[in-house]
Amino acid sequence: MRKNWITLGVMFSLVVGLGLFAWLKPPKAPGHTVPVSAHKAATAQALKVMREGKTLAVLEKRGNVWHLNEPFKAPADDFQVARLLAVREAQSSASYTPDLARYELAQPRAALEIDGEQYTFGAINNVTQEQYLLTSNTVYAVGLRYGAAIPNHAATLARRTVFAPGDKLVKFEFGIYTIAQDAMKWIITPAAELSQDMSNRWVAQWREGSALRVEPADERKPMRELFISLNDGKRIAIGVVQSEPELIVRRADLGLQWVYTGDIGRQMLMPPPLQ
């Protein structure tokens, strides 16, 4: 029986969208609140993420798309970036004169720099369930979600798709078979009956299907290598590091690998006629 992997992918996208909406929706706060910044999240162009005083990641916005520049180059995950930038629109229940020792801001565990504006996260008030935030020489008390958005690993910020927005996939070379686009129609070699609808959904999974997680490439040697070509002539090598119980595919050019569930992974490695 054909797996409902496409339906699962659509449902996952809806869940991510709802999660993003919930994250960006300002929390209700009783009484008077003050904004921690005069800037909006949507106007941000540059972002630096720091942990334990060291730079964890550097990102920049090119057009409407966020990209990781350090410690590796890759498209960034919109949801994760939005979580970080939300601090610009945070509302504080109180503001205080800076006292770095009192609010544990002298040696902060985490900080953000957005367009040169610093946001430093300090101690947590367990009574009010708020965290102290230093920015523009003022300490604010904000919700815990802002500090919790800062990841421990840069790979968390990478887009969870193998390809970037705008990449158009036109040819798949998977060893014993090749699927290529010809005049907006998919053709498989060796010749076989090919559903165009199934082919489009299969290609869409490779182009925009969201992985469970993204990881830095490890030391394992790929079991096999696949090749996917783009309409600009670029031919990208995809290493299959593992096929069971999860599919792990690697792009050596980015130094990253993507982890998919076993069911989705098996479908990705099989041409539509065999599904």
Helices and strands as residue ranges (DSSP letters): H 5-24, E 34-35, G 41-43, E 46-51, E 54-62, E 65-70, E 74-75, H 78-85, G 86-89, E 91-92, E 95-96, E 110-114, E 117-125, E 130-135, E 138-143, H 144-148, G 154-157, E 169-173, E 178-182, E 185-189, H 196-208, E 213-216, E 224-230, E 235-242, E 247-251, E 256-260, H 262-269, G 272-274
